[in-house]
Amino acid sequence: MPAQPSDPPLRHARLEGKRVAWVEVGEGPAIVMVHGLPGSHRDFRWLAPGLEPHARVIRLDMPGCGGSEAIAPRLSVLAEHLLRRLDQLDIERALLVGHSIGCPQSLLAAARAPERVAGLALLASPGLRAHRGLRATRGTMPYVSRGLRTPLLRGPLMRVTSSAFVRAGFSRKTPPHEIQRAVDIVARIDFRAIRNAVAALRVPTFFAWAHDDALIEPAISEALAAALPEGPRLAFEQGGHNIQKTHADTIAAALVQWLPTLRWSVT
C-alpha cells in the first residue's frame, strides 16, 4: 500500500443543471474512476498514487454521492451520465476503472460508446447474474427503496438498513442519503442489461477479484472473467470486496504496465 493516500481538493461544476464533483491529479492518458455504493472518489485514494505519475487520474463522485447531486438511479442513465462527464472534462478517450457497482455503469458506457473507451478495468464487479450479497436480501430491495422514501417508515427502516450495511463491511459513518442511494440503485440492477453489454463489448478489459469477497462469490467472478474481452486477469486469494484498497499497489502496477498497450487514438 502507498505510504500516503491521494487526497486532492474536490472540484465542482454543473452538468445538465446538476452539481457534479470530482478530483483530478496528473497528466497524460485519462484514467476515469467510478466508485461503488455507498462510496465516493475517496474509495480510490489508495489506488490513485500508483497511477498519478503516469496518467491524468480523475476520480468521480457519481450522482447522489459525495459532492454530486442525484439523478435517476438506473444503470443505463448512469452510463449515459458517465459519457457526459467525459465530454465535460474534454476527454476524447479514457481508461474507465470501476469498482463494485461502478463496474456495470462503466461496462454499459464502454459497450454503448467504444470509441470513447481505450480500455475497461473492473474491480470486484457484479457478474452476469445475482451474487450472494444480493441474493441474501431475498428480493426485498425494491420494497426497502420505497420504504425509505415513506416518512413514517424512513426512521426505523434506515436504522435497520444502516445496521445491515455495517454488517456487510461498510463504514458506520456512511451518510443516510448515500445508503438511500445505494439501495435505490441496487434495487434496480438489471442483469439482462449487463449480459447484453458484455456480449456487445469490444473494448480490452482488465478484471480483478478476490476469492474471499464476502459479497461476490468466486463462481460469479470466474464466469464474468471468461465472458469479457481479453485483458489482464488478477485473482487474489484474499483481499475482500475492496481490493482497490487491499491490493492497491499490485493493481496499480498492473494497470501502469497495461496502459501503453491500449489504443489511445480514435483513428
Residue pairs with C-beta under 8 A, 6 or more apart in sequence:
1 46
1 245
1 248
1 249
2 46
2 49
2 50
2 248
2 249
4 49
5 45
5 46
5 48
5 49
6 23
6 25
6 44
6 45
6 46
6 48
6 49
6 52
6 57
7 23
7 42
7 45
8 23
8 24
8 25
9 23
10 21
10 22
10 23
10 41
10 61
10 66
10 67
11 21
11 22
11 23
11 24
12 19
12 20
12 21
12 67
13 19
13 20
13 88
14 20
15 81
15 84
15 85
15 88
16 84
18 63
18 68
18 69
18 70
18 71
19 67
19 68
19 69
20 60
20 61
20 63
20 67
20 68
20 69
20 85
20 88
21 41
21 60
21 61
21 66
21 67
21 68
22 41
22 58
22 59
22 60
22 61
22 85
22 89
23 41
23 58
23 59
24 56
24 57
24 58
24 59
24 89
25 48
25 52
25 56
25 57
26 51
26 52
26 53
26 54
26 55
26 56
26 57
27 55
27 56
28 54
28 55
28 56
29 55
29 56
29 94
29 95
29 118
29 259
29 262
29 264
30 55
30 56
30 58
30 89
30 91
30 93
30 94
30 95
31 51
31 55
31 56
31 57
31 58
31 94
31 95
31 97
31 255
32 58
32 60
32 82
32 85
32 86
32 89
32 91
32 94
32 95
32 96
32 97
33 41
33 44
33 47
33 48
33 57
33 58
33 59
33 60
33 97
33 98
33 99
33 102
34 60
34 62
34 82
34 96
34 97
34 98
34 99
34 102
34 103
34 105
34 106
35 41
35 43
35 44
35 59
35 60
35 61
35 62
35 65
35 99
35 100
35 102
36 43
36 98
36 99
36 100
36 101
36 102
36 103
36 124
37 65
37 100
37 101
37 102
37 178
37 181
37 182
37 185
37 186
38 65
38 165
38 170
38 174
38 175
38 178
38 179
38 181
38 182
39 65
39 99
39 100
39 102
39 178
40 61
40 65
40 66
40 67
40 178
41 59
41 60
41 61
41 66
42 59
42 66
43 99
43 242
43 244
43 245
44 59
44 97
44 99
44 244
45 59
46 244
46 245
46 248
47 97
47 244
47 245
47 248
47 251
47 252
48 57
48 59
49 248
49 252
50 248
50 249
50 251
50 252
50 253
50 255
50 256
51 57
51 252
51 255
51 256
54 256
54 259
55 95
55 259
58 89
58 91
60 68
60 82
60 85
61 67
61 68
62 68
62 78
62 81
62 82
62 102
62 105
63 69
63 70
63 71
63 78
63 81
64 70
64 71
64 73
64 177
64 178
64 181
64 184
65 178
65 181
70 181
71 77
71 78
71 81
73 181
73 184
73 185
73 187
73 188
74 185
74 188
74 190
75 104
75 105
75 108
75 185
75 188
75 189
75 190
75 193
75 194
76 108
76 190
76 193
78 105
78 108
78 185
79 105
79 106
79 108
79 109
79 112
80 109
80 112
82 96
82 105
82 106
82 109
83 109
83 112
83 113
83 116
86 94
86 116
91 116
92 116
92 266
93 115
93 116
93 117
93 118
93 264
93 265
93 266
94 116
94 117
94 118
95 117
95 118
95 119
95 120
95 121
95 255
95 259
95 262
96 106
96 109
96 110
96 117
96 119
96 120
96 121
97 106
97 121
97 123
97 255
98 104
98 105
98 106
98 107
98 120
98 121
98 122
98 123
98 125
99 123
99 124
99 242
99 244
100 123
100 124
100 125
100 126
100 215
100 241
101 126
101 182
101 185
101 186
101 189
103 122
103 123
103 124
103 125
103 126
104 125
104 126
104 189
104 193
104 194
104 197
106 120
106 122
107 120
107 122
107 125
107 194
107 197
107 198
107 201
108 193
108 194
108 197
109 116
109 117
110 116
110 117
110 120
110 197
110 201
110 203
111 196
111 197
111 198
111 200
111 201
111 203
112 197
114 201
114 202
114 203
115 266
117 203
118 203
118 204
118 262
118 263
118 264
119 203
119 204
119 205
119 206
119 231
119 258
119 262
120 201
120 203
120 204
120 205
120 206
120 231
121 205
121 206
121 207
121 208
121 255
122 205
122 206
122 207
122 208
122 224
122 228
123 208
123 209
123 243
123 244
123 251
124 208
124 209
124 210
124 213
124 215
124 216
124 221
124 241
124 242
124 243
124 244
125 207
125 209
125 216
125 221
125 224
126 134
126 189
126 191
126 194
126 216
126 220
127 194
127 216
127 220
127 221
127 223
127 224
128 191
128 194
128 195
128 198
128 220
128 223
128 224
128 227
129 191
129 220
130 191
131 215
131 216
131 217
131 220
132 215
132 216
132 217
132 220
133 168
133 214
133 215
133 216
134 141
134 186
134 189
134 215
137 144
141 183
141 186
141 187
142 187
142 188
144 157
144 161
144 183
144 187
145 180
145 183
145 184
145 187
145 188
147 153
147 154
147 157
148 154
148 157
148 158
148 161
148 180
148 183
149 180
158 176
158 179
158 180
161 179
161 183
162 172
162 174
162 176
162 179
165 174
165 179
165 182
166 172
168 214
168 215
169 214
169 240
169 241
169 242
198 224
198 227
198 228
199 227
201 228
201 229
202 229
203 229
204 229
204 230
204 231
204 261
204 262
205 228
205 229
205 230
205 231
206 231
206 232
206 233
206 234
206 254
206 255
206 258
207 221
207 224
207 225
207 228
207 231
207 232
207 233
207 234
208 232
208 233
208 234
208 235
208 236
208 243
208 247
208 251
208 254
209 216
209 218
209 221
209 225
209 234
209 235
209 236
209 243
210 235
210 236
210 237
210 238
210 239
210 240
210 241
210 243
210 246
210 247
211 218
211 235
211 236
211 237
211 238
212 237
212 238
212 239
212 240
213 221
213 239
213 240
213 241
213 243
214 240
214 241
215 241
216 241
218 235
221 235
225 233
225 235
231 258
232 254
232 258
234 247
234 250
234 251
234 254
236 243
236 246
236 247
236 250
238 246
239 246
239 247
240 246
243 251
244 251
